[in-house]
Amino acid sequence: MRLNIKNLTVAAALTLSLSSCATILGGNKSTAEASGDGVGPATISDGSQVLSNDKFEALTIGGSFTGSRLTVMKNMNIESDAILTKVTVKDDSVVGGNLISNDSTYKDTLKVGGNLISNDSYFAKGIEFNGTQLELNEGSKVIGNIISTSRKQSMIVINHSTVKGDIDFAESNGLLVLKNKATFKGQLINGTMKQE
């Protein structure tokens, strides 16, 4: 994952917030095997979690989350910050805080309560975010619309990535930056565009 200086603060905050752990309730490999279909039940837990190499019917985390090589068949709901690597979510996704997404796939809508940094991720039905910065890097692809709901000035950076839908800023002073052969095929609403 590449991080520039602007992202360093977000990454440091995510790392620090993911340092505590809580107990996971169901949904792990043993319950997936016991169910007979290879899919664990909804997982609900408090506090921060780290999970990898697993498949879940649904996933709800009551704190921060680091996940790798996961499949979530239905909804995913994370109340705080998340770092997701090689994760596939087949229904709606909600992350209450900041999200760093690496080589992940979101087959339905994604709502992020903070900032989003994406590296080589795929968003089939669009993104809604409430932070001040969204970065699409390293071949990320958004098929639907991107909506910034923040009342503060927001910036969206498309860096060697593609957006096929519209980009809509809640505030008229939003900034869209296109870098390194970025592709934007929709309409820009309430913002200005800059090519670098």
Disulfide bonds with the S-S distance in Angstrom:
none
